[in-house]
Amino acid sequence: MDKKRKVILVTDGDSVAQRAVEEAARNVGGRCISRSGGNPTPITGNEIVNLVKTAKHDPVVVMVDDMGDSGTAQGEMALYELANHPDIEILGVVAVAANTPGVEGVKVDFSVTSQGQIYRGAVDKQGDKTNDNILYGDTVDIIDKCNNIPIIVGVGDIGKMHGRDNVEIGSPIVTKAMEEILKKNGYTM
C-alpha cells in the first residue's frame, strides 16, 4: 500500500502569490502543484489529489484560493477535500490574511510577520501583528472543519507585504512559514 503524500496547504493563489509559493517550495525542497494556483482555485480537490500523487517527492505544496468570497467557495472546498482525503497527510496550513468582511477566521498556532519574526498571534494582510489569535482571510473558515491539521501558521498577503515577501528577494516570509511547518513535522532544515 502506498504511503500518504505529505502536503502543505497555502490559502492564496493569485498570480503574485503563485510565483512566491513556487519559489518558497523550491527553497524548502518541496514540489509545488502550480495548477492549483489561480484566483479562484481553478481545479477541484479531487484533481489536486491526483496531481499530488504524481509529484516526484514530498513535501507537496498546494495553493487554494476563494478569490475574496466570504462563503465556502472553490478554494475552501478543495482544501476540505484534500484535508479529509485518506491518501493525503496535511503537514500544516499557511493561512493567509485578507481584508474580507464577514469571515469567521481561524485560530493560528503562530504567525510569521512581515519582518520575518515568529509571533504567537495573528497578523493582518500586511503581515503586521494584531492583538488577536484569530487570522481573518477569505479561504480560512473551513480549516476548523477539517480533521488532522497539525499546525496553522499565519502570514500576510503572500508575495507582497510591502515588498518584504517579494519573489525577487526569495519570498522569505512564506518560505519561513513553510520551514516552520516542516520543522514541526520533524524535517531538518
KAGI-V654444 format. One record per pair of residues at least 6 apart in sequence whose C-alpha atoms are under 6 Angstrom apart, sorted by sequence separation. I is the first residue (numbers start at 0). J is the second residue. If there is no record, write none. Layout:
i->I j->J
i->I j->J
This chain:
i->24 j->30
i->111 j->117
i->122 j->128
i->158 j->164
i->159 j->165
i->164 j->170
i->24 j->31
i->65 j->72
i->110 j->117
i->122 j->129
i->158 j->165
i->164 j->171
i->65 j->73
i->110 j->118
i->121 j->129
i->164 j->172
i->65 j->74
i->109 j->118
i->21 j->31
i->64 j->74
i->109 j->119
i->121 j->131
i->63 j->74
i->109 j->120
i->110 j->121
i->120 j->131
i->121 j->132
i->120 j->132
i->121 j->133
i->113 j->126
i->121 j->134
i->112 j->126
i->112 j->127
i->17 j->36
i->40 j->63
i->12 j->36
i->13 j->37
i->40 j->64
i->12 j->37
i->13 j->38
i->39 j->64
i->107 j->132
i->12 j->38
i->36 j->62
i->38 j->64
i->39 j->65
i->106 j->132
i->35 j->62
i->39 j->66
i->96 j->123
i->97 j->124
i->106 j->133
i->31 j->59
i->38 j->66
i->96 j->124
i->105 j->133
i->126 j->154
i->29 j->58
i->30 j->59
i->31 j->60
i->32 j->61
i->104 j->133
i->105 j->134
i->126 j->155
i->29 j->59
i->30 j->60
i->104 j->134
i->125 j->155
i->104 j->135
i->124 j->155
i->123 j->155
i->124 j->156
i->40 j->73
i->44 j->77
i->69 j->102
i->40 j->74
i->43 j->77
i->126 j->160
i->104 j->139
i->125 j->160
i->44 j->80
i->104 j->140
i->44 j->81
i->103 j->140
i->99 j->137
i->96 j->135
i->97 j->136
i->96 j->136
i->110 j->152
i->108 j->151
i->109 j->152
i->110 j->153
i->111 j->154
i->107 j->151
i->110 j->154
i->107 j->152
i->12 j->62
i->11 j->62
i->12 j->63
i->5 j->57
i->6 j->58
i->8 j->60
i->10 j->62
i->11 j->63
i->12 j->64
i->5 j->58
i->6 j->59
i->7 j->60
i->8 j->61
i->9 j->62
i->10 j->63
i->11 j->64
i->6 j->60
i->8 j->62
i->10 j->64
i->91 j->148
i->115 j->172
i->91 j->149
i->94 j->152
i->95 j->153
i->89 j->148
i->91 j->150
i->92 j->151
i->93 j->152
i->94 j->153
i->95 j->154
i->96 j->155
i->91 j->151
i->93 j->153
i->95 j->155
i->75 j->138
i->75 j->141
i->69 j->137
i->68 j->137
i->67 j->137
i->65 j->138
i->64 j->138
i->3 j->86
i->4 j->87
i->5 j->88
i->6 j->89
i->7 j->90
i->9 j->92
i->3 j->87
i->4 j->88
i->5 j->89
i->6 j->90
i->7 j->91
i->8 j->92
i->9 j->93
i->10 j->94
i->3 j->88
i->7 j->92
i->10 j->95
i->91 j->180
i->10 j->138
i->19 j->158
i->16 j->157
i->16 j->158
i->15 j->158
i->19 j->166
i->19 j->170
i->23 j->174
